[in-house]
Amino acid sequence: IRLMTDEKAEILSKCKYDGDFIFAFDNIEDKEIISKKLELWREYTKKTTKLYVFCGFDRNGKYNLDFERQDFIDLFERIKILMKNKCLPYIMRFKKYEELKHRGMYINIARWCNQPNFFLKKSLMEWIEADTQRNNESCSTNRYFKLFKSDFPDLVEKYFNLKYEED
């Protein structure tokens, strides 16, 4: 998507292509260029557009709670940008996420985002509540959420009610 131009957007939007257009948004540091290019893309098409969103990877190799906090912030900020531009995130987790304290929240976020029927209709908080109600209070979704909320209540407050809004 960073390489998108008017010419490329026009050509791609006119292609006889039935699948989803898929790009990548792996680094929050690219947010300005990605936002600008998605806005350009949306001038040409309303077609379903997904972006791979890579998470759980620490370029500095310091997998700790501070890393997790920042990684979740970066992840939610990218999701927010994609929502604004009517795009679907597809969460891709680096294998090291399995070693992190909040590995379960990475799983929850991927379960929410990677199934458009959930993502398009519910905020993450609504999805967690529905999954907990469907299963029970002790289900893994709710356990992961409670652990996350105990460490990062401000992130729950700020991001868990983000919701994809239809025009």
C-alpha positions in Angstrom: 0.0 0.0 0.0 3.0 2.3 0.6 3.7 2.2 -3.1 0.1 3.1 -4.2 -0.2 5.9 -6.7 -3.2 7.3 -8.6 -2.3 5.2 -11.6 -2.0 2.0 -9.6 -5.2 2.6 -7.7 -7.1 3.2 -10.9 -5.7 0.1 -12.6 -6.3 -2.2 -9.6 -9.8 -0.8 -9.0 -10.8 -1.6 -12.5 -9.4 -5.2 -12.5 -11.9 -8.0 -12.9 -10.9 -9.5 -9.5 -13.3 -11.1 -7.2 -11.0 -11.6 -4.1 -10.1 -9.2 -1.4 -7.3 -6.8 -2.0 -4.6 -7.5 0.6 -1.8 -5.2 1.6 0.3 -5.0 4.8 0.6 -2.5 7.7 3.3 -4.0 9.9 4.8 -0.9 11.5 3.1 1.9 13.3 5.9 4.2 12.2 4.4 4.0 8.7 1.0 5.4 9.9 1.2 8.7 8.0 2.1 7.1 4.6 -0.4 4.2 5.1 -3.2 6.6 6.1 -2.5 8.8 3.1 -2.3 5.8 0.6 -5.5 4.2 2.0 -7.3 7.5 1.5 -6.1 7.5 -2.1 -7.1 3.9 -2.5 -10.6 4.7 -1.2 -11.0 7.4 -3.8 -11.0 4.7 -6.4 -12.8 1.7 -4.8 -15.1 0.5 -2.1 -14.0 -3.1 -2.6 -13.1 -5.2 0.4 -9.5 -4.4 1.4 -7.6 -6.3 4.1 -4.2 -5.5 5.6 -2.0 -7.9 7.4 -1.1 -6.5 10.8 2.0 -8.0 12.2 2.4 -8.0 16.0 4.3 -9.6 18.8 7.7 -8.9 17.3 10.2 -6.8 19.2 12.9 -5.4 16.9 15.1 -4.9 20.0 14.6 -8.4 21.4 13.3 -7.2 24.8 10.2 -9.2 25.3 8.9 -7.8 28.6 5.8 -6.1 29.9 6.9 -2.7 28.6 7.2 -4.2 25.1 3.8 -5.8 25.4 2.2 -2.6 26.4 3.7 -0.7 23.5 3.0 -3.5 21.1 -0.7 -3.5 22.0 -0.9 0.3 21.7 0.7 0.1 18.2 -1.6 -2.8 17.3 -4.8 -0.9 18.3 -3.6 2.3 16.6 -3.2 0.4 13.3 -6.6 -1.2 13.8 -8.1 2.3 14.4 -6.6 3.6 11.2 -7.9 0.6 9.2 -11.4 1.1 10.7 -11.3 4.8 9.7 -10.5 3.8 6.1 -13.1 1.0 5.9 -10.4 -1.8 5.8 -10.2 -5.1 7.6 -7.2 -6.0 9.7 -5.9 -9.5 9.6 -3.8 -10.1 12.7 -0.6 -12.1 12.2 1.4 -12.9 15.4 5.1 -13.5 15.6 5.8 -16.9 17.2 7.4 -15.3 20.2 4.0 -14.0 21.3 3.5 -17.5 22.8 6.1 -16.7 25.4 4.5 -13.4 26.5 2.4 -12.8 29.6 -0.6 -11.6 27.5 -0.4 -14.2 24.8 -4.0 -14.9 25.3 -5.0 -11.3 24.5 -3.1 -11.6 21.2 -5.3 -14.7 20.5 -8.5 -12.8 21.5 -7.6 -9.8 19.2 -6.9 -12.1 16.3 -10.1 -14.1 16.8 -12.0 -10.8 16.8 -10.3 -9.2 13.8 -9.7 -12.1 11.6 -13.4 -13.0 11.3 -15.0 -10.1 9.6 -18.5 -11.1 10.8 -17.3 -10.3 14.3 -15.1 -7.3 13.5 -17.7 -5.5 11.4 -20.5 -5.9 14.0 -18.9 -5.7 17.5 -16.3 -3.8 19.4 -13.6 -6.0 21.0 -15.4 -5.5 24.4 -18.7 -6.6 22.9 -17.1 -9.6 21.3 -15.4 -10.6 24.6 -18.8 -10.2 26.5 -20.6 -12.3 23.8 -18.0 -15.0 23.8 -17.9 -15.1 27.6 -21.7 -15.3 27.7 -21.8 -18.1 25.1 -19.2 -20.1 27.0 -19.0 -19.2 30.7 -17.2 -16.8 33.1 -14.2 -19.1 33.3 -13.6 -19.4 29.6 -10.2 -18.5 28.2 -11.5 -15.4 26.5 -12.6 -13.9 29.8 -9.5 -15.1 31.7 -7.2 -13.5 29.1 -9.3 -10.2 29.3 -9.2 -10.0 33.1 -5.4 -10.6 33.2 -4.9 -7.9 30.5 -7.3 -5.5 32.3 -5.4 -5.9 35.6 -2.1 -4.8 33.9 -3.4 -2.3 31.3 -6.8 -0.9 32.5 -6.1 2.3 30.5 -5.7 0.4 27.3 -9.0 -1.4 27.9 -10.7 2.0 28.5 -9.1 3.6 25.4 -9.3 0.8 22.8 -11.7 -1.9 23.7 -14.8 0.0 22.5 -13.4 0.9 19.1 -16.0 -0.1 16.5 -16.1 -0.4 12.8 -18.8 2.1 11.6 -20.7 1.6 8.4 -21.4 4.6 6.3 
